[in-house]
Amino acid sequence: MTMLAVDSLVAGHGLLAAVREVSFRVGPGEVLGVIGANGAGKTTLFRTLAGVHTASSGTIALDGKCVTGLTPSRRVAAGIAMVPEGRRLFTDMTVRENLLVAGENGRAGNWTLETVLDALPSLKPLLPVLTGGLSGGQRQAVAIGRALMSNPKVLLLDEVSLGLSPVAIEGLYEQLAGLKARGDTAMIVVEQDLDRAMGFSDRVICMLEGRIVLEGEPQVLGKPAITEAYFGLTTGVLTHA
């Protein structure tokens, strides 16, 4: 079964094509890692999936229904939520308020304040705290919790560990592992750390100059092939089941 189907997606900035004929599938509960050097098109891809950036051509289907033309808010209501690079929380509101606002604007489902706190227990003592005073790791956890409150079918996590300390990254991935184990939310994760991406993802795609140049299970592909694709040392598209 396919939860998210992306076919021949093209998106750009003026005359510059940042995403070029990108196609992939993600199943329910699956984690897809998206890797690539700066400028590979990862963030534009995410913004296009979330509806923040308009696709030039191609299609995006969620659970069998085309969402290519939907606005960002309607995509959230349909079941696509993004944790953007930089978190973008309401810094003058408490953690509780950030979570509840997202819940009011999402879709109905199993994710409630209680279940989010069960999945992300580090948030419990932070509920009355203004998010503007949190550490980077805490803000990232709140941003993930806020996205879950909208009850997504697909969760987009852009630059998960960017700017975080090693301790914060370790704690964050422990919580993400718990979320993955639930198996009810597909995740697409942009991660610069190749070891993290390979260890956490069921499959990975490597982007180069807007195109997918390598795709498959990380254990099958192996780190040398992924590293070569990351730095543009391979040509053509390599796919391994």
Residue pairs with C-beta under 8 A, 6 or more apart in sequence:
1 27
1 28
2 25
2 26
2 27
2 61
2 64
3 26
3 27
3 28
3 30
3 62
3 63
3 153
3 154
3 186
4 25
4 26
4 49
4 60
4 61
4 62
4 63
4 80
4 153
4 154
4 186
4 188
5 25
5 59
5 60
5 61
6 22
6 23
6 24
6 25
6 49
6 58
6 59
6 60
6 61
7 23
7 58
7 59
7 61
8 21
8 22
8 23
8 57
8 58
8 59
9 19
9 21
9 22
9 23
9 45
9 48
9 55
9 57
9 58
9 59
9 60
10 17
10 19
10 20
10 21
10 22
10 55
10 56
10 57
10 58
11 17
11 18
11 19
11 44
11 45
11 47
11 48
11 53
11 54
11 55
11 56
12 18
12 19
12 44
12 56
13 44
17 56
17 210
18 41
18 44
18 45
18 210
19 41
19 44
19 45
19 48
19 210
20 41
20 209
20 210
20 211
21 58
21 211
22 41
22 45
22 58
22 207
22 210
22 211
22 212
23 58
23 212
24 32
24 205
24 212
24 215
26 32
26 154
26 186
26 188
27 186
28 153
28 183
28 184
28 186
29 180
29 182
29 183
29 184
29 185
29 186
30 186
30 187
30 202
30 203
31 180
31 186
31 187
31 188
31 189
31 200
31 201
31 202
31 203
32 186
32 187
32 188
32 189
32 201
32 202
32 203
32 204
32 205
33 189
33 190
33 191
33 197
33 198
33 200
33 201
33 203
33 204
33 205
33 218
34 42
34 45
34 46
34 188
34 189
34 190
34 191
34 204
34 205
34 207
35 42
35 190
35 191
35 192
35 194
35 197
35 204
35 205
35 206
35 207
35 226
35 230
36 42
36 206
36 207
36 208
36 230
37 208
37 230
37 231
37 232
39 209
40 207
40 208
40 209
40 210
41 207
41 209
41 210
41 211
42 158
42 190
42 207
43 85
43 158
43 159
43 190
44 53
44 210
45 207
46 82
46 84
46 156
46 158
46 188
46 190
47 53
47 82
48 54
48 55
48 60
49 60
49 80
49 82
49 156
49 188
50 72
50 75
50 80
50 82
50 156
51 67
51 70
51 71
51 72
51 74
51 75
51 80
52 72
52 82
55 68
58 68
59 66
59 68
60 66
60 67
60 68
61 67
61 68
62 75
62 78
62 79
62 80
62 153
62 154
63 79
63 153
65 78
67 74
67 75
67 78
67 80
70 78
73 105
76 105
76 106
76 107
76 150
76 152
77 106
77 107
78 107
78 153
79 107
79 151
79 152
79 153
79 154
80 152
80 153
80 154
80 156
81 106
81 147
81 148
81 150
81 152
81 154
81 155
81 156
82 147
82 155
82 156
82 157
82 158
83 140
83 143
83 144
83 146
83 147
83 155
83 156
83 157
83 158
83 160
84 143
84 158
85 158
85 159
85 162
85 190
87 139
87 140
87 142
87 143
88 143
89 98
89 131
89 139
89 142
89 143
89 146
90 97
90 98
90 101
90 131
91 130
91 131
91 132
92 130
92 132
93 101
93 130
93 131
94 127
94 128
94 129
94 130
94 131
95 123
95 126
95 127
95 128
95 129
95 131
95 134
95 142
95 145
96 113
96 127
96 128
98 131
98 142
98 146
99 113
99 116
99 123
99 142
99 145
99 146
99 149
100 113
100 149
101 146
102 146
102 147
102 149
102 150
103 111
103 112
103 113
103 149
103 150
105 150
106 149
106 150
106 151
106 152
107 150
107 151
108 151
109 151
110 151
110 184
111 148
111 149
111 150
111 151
112 149
113 149
116 123
116 145
116 148
116 149
117 123
117 124
117 127
117 145
119 145
119 148
119 175
119 178
119 179
119 182
120 141
120 144
120 145
120 148
120 175
120 179
121 175
122 138
122 141
122 171
122 175
123 141
123 142
123 145
126 134
126 138
126 142
131 139
131 142
134 142
135 168
136 163
136 164
136 165
136 168
137 164
137 165
137 167
137 168
137 169
137 171
137 172
140 160
140 164
140 168
140 172
141 172
141 175
144 155
144 157
144 175
144 176
144 179
147 155
148 155
148 179
148 185
152 185
153 185
153 186
154 185
154 186
154 187
154 188
155 185
155 186
155 187
155 188
156 187
156 188
157 176
157 187
157 188
157 189
157 190
158 190
159 190
159 191
159 192
160 172
160 173
160 176
160 189
160 190
160 191
160 196
161 169
161 172
161 173
161 191
161 192
161 193
161 196
162 192
164 172
169 193
169 196
173 196
173 200
176 187
176 200
177 200
179 185
179 187
180 187
180 200
189 197
189 200
189 201
191 197
191 200
191 201
194 223
194 226
194 227
194 230
195 223
197 204
197 218
198 204
198 218
198 219
198 223
198 226
199 218
201 218
202 217
203 215
203 216
203 217
203 218
204 214
204 215
204 216
204 217
204 218
204 221
204 226
205 212
205 214
205 215
206 212
206 213
206 214
206 215
206 226
206 229
206 230
207 213
208 229
208 230
208 232
209 232
211 237
212 237
213 229
213 232
213 234
213 235
213 236
213 237
213 238
214 221
214 225
214 226
214 229
214 234
214 237
214 238
214 239
215 237
215 238
215 239
215 240
216 238
216 239
216 240
216 241
217 240
217 241
218 226
220 240
220 241
221 238
221 240
225 234
225 238
228 234
229 238
